[in-house]
């Protein structure tokens, strides 16, 4: 009998991670034993998504899987990020892990970066959603009964009015043509609060909306822009 690969899953708290975890749970080749999430140590919120730690904890309680939170500086550069993650990858190997899974869909440069860093530690990447059609994937997400709400949008792609909206047919119909249906280019991020991998829905109410500007990366295509604007929808546990 084939022994499944001991696998850790990179959990973002959003819809793509939920769909990828769902797919991985159907695959007998992998045994997902722990989720890993990067958290902004300054704000105590999930990186990029801006989700409160308390909401993340409730989400994981419903999933029934252990979580390892990796604390990052407020705005880490790539050297700092690689150093922190490198130490974590070393510890994963010592724990007997052979594979790290991600919810990436089609960003070739991101996958290449991940695979390169993993290879330094003799780890392998797993990408259950890789190269699937975004529109088909989001339709499957809805069909399976997953529920998610928009918690972060990138200002250059979407307006504030999209914050707090549910992932449903109405949302998809309102998306501008240049926005990927899964937000794979970073247009928006979500919090998944119900679906077939959860034992119960996570209850919350919507809090305030805030806009934050961050320094644009040095390789930004827009040389005239020194910052990037993100809108965040706070979610408060009930």
N, C-alpha and C positions, 0 to 999 in steps of 0.2 A: 504493500500500500504506500502510495506516494505521500510524503510528509509535506504539508503546505509551508510556503515561505513565511517566516516570521516577519510581519510587515507593520510599519508605523505609517500613519496617514497624516498628511499636512492639511489640517482643518482650518478653513478660513471663517467658518460660521455661515457661509452663504450657500446659494442654490447649486453652484457647480460642484462644490465640495460634497453637498448632500447627494447629488446625482452620482458622483464618482464613487462615494462610499457605498451607496446602494448597489451599484454595479459590482463593486469589489466583493461585497457580501454574498453575491451569487456565484462567485468564482472560487472553486475549491482549491485552487492553486495558491491562495493567499489566506493567511490568518492575521487579520487586523487586531493587534493587541493593545495599541495605544494611539491616541490622536495627539498631534503637536500643533500648537498655535503660537504665533509671535504676537506679543503684547507690547504696546507703547508704555514703557515704564513710567514716563512723566505723567501721562493722562490716565494710566491704568485702564486702557481700552484696547480692543483688538486692532492690530495694525491695519491701516487703510479703511477698514469698515467703521471705526469709531464706536464700536459696540462696547457697552459697559462690561466689566468683568463679571458682575452679578448675572447679567443676561447670558453670558457664555457658560457660566457654571450651571445655570438652570437648563440650558440646552443640552449640556453633556450629561446631566442627571437623567434626562429623558432618553438620550441615546444609550446610556448604560455602558459607556466605555471610559476608561481612565484618560486623563488629559495631562500633558506636560506643557506648561506655559513657558515660553522663552521671552525674557524681558529684553527689550531693545531701548536704546537712547531715544530722545524725542525726535531727532532728525539724524539718524546714523548715515555716515557715508559708506561707500561700498567696502572700504578696508575694514571698518568697524563691524559691519554686517557679516562679512566673510569670516572674520576672526571669531565672532560669537557663534555663528552657525557651524564653523569648523569644529569647535570644541564639542558642540552638541552631537555632531555626526560621529565624532570619536567615541562618545559615550554610548551612542546607539549600537555601534559595532561591539563594544564590550558587553552589551546586553544581549547579544546574539541576533540582532536584527540584520537581515540581508537585503530588504527592499523598503523603499520609501515611496509612498503613492501620492499623486497630485491630481487636482481637478482641471488641469490645463486642457485646452481644446485645440488651438492651432498656432499659437505664438512660437515660431521656430527658434528664435533667439533665446527666449526664456527657457525652453526645453533644453537647448544646447548648454546653457549656463548651468542648469540644474544637473544635467548628466555629467558635466565636467567636474563639478564640485563633489558629486557622489562618487565618481570614479576614483578620486583621490583617497577615498576611504574603503574602496572595494565594495561599495553599495550600488544597487541597481534601482533605477527609477521605474515606476509603474504609472501608466496614464490611461485609465479606463475610458476616458471620453475622447481620446486623441483622434483628431481628424473627422469627428462626427459633424454633421451639418448643424449649425447653431440653431436655425429655425426649427428643424426637426427635434433637436434636443430639448428646446424650451417647451415645445408642444407636448413632448413625452413627460416632462417635469409636471406640467399641469394635469395631464391625463392620469398620472400615477397618484395624484392627490396630494402632492407636495404644496406647501404654502410658504410664501416668502414676501417680505416687504422691503422696499428700497430704503437703505439707510445712508447711502453716500452717492453723490453724483459729482462728476467732473464738470466744472462750469462751462468749459468750452464746447461741451457736447449737448448738455441738457439744462433746462431751466429749473429753478427751485420748485416749481409746481409738481415735478415728478417725485420729489421726496415723500416718503411715507406711503406711496402707492403700492398696491398689491400686484404681484406678478400674475396677470390674468390676460384674457384675450383683449380686453379694452386697453390695457397697458401696451400690449404688443402693437395694436392698431395705431396707437398714438405716437409710437417711436419714430423719430425722423429716419429717413432712409439711410443716412450715413452712420447710424448707431447700430452696432451688432446686437441681435436679439438676446444674446447672453452677456452682453457687456464685456466681451473678451478683451477688448482693447482698453479697458479701464474706464469706460464711460460711466458705469454705475456699479454699485455693490449692494448686496442684499443680506438680510438676516432670515434664515430658514427656520420656521417655528413649528412646522407640523409636516407629517408625511409618513410613509410606510416604514421608515427606519426609527421613528420616535415612538416611545411607549405612551406618550401623552403630549398634547399641544403645550407650547410655552406661552403663558399669558403675560401680556404687557399692555401698557398704554403709551401713547406717543407724547414725548416731551417737547422741549424747545428745538428749534432749528438754528444752526450756526454756520457761518461761512468762515473758512480758514484759508489763508494763503501760505503756500510753501515755496521755498526756493526751487526753481526749475533745475533739473539736472544739467550738468555741463554739456551733455550731448544732445540737449533739446533741439529739435528741428526749428523751433521758433527762436531765432537768435535775438529778436527784439523783446522777448518776454523774459522777465527776471523772476517771475513767480507763477504758480499754478493755483487756481481757485477750486476749492472743494466745498460742497454743501453737505452737512451732516444732519440726519434726523436722529435725535436721542430717543431711545426706547427705555422705559422704566418698568421694572418687573412688578407684577401684581401678586 
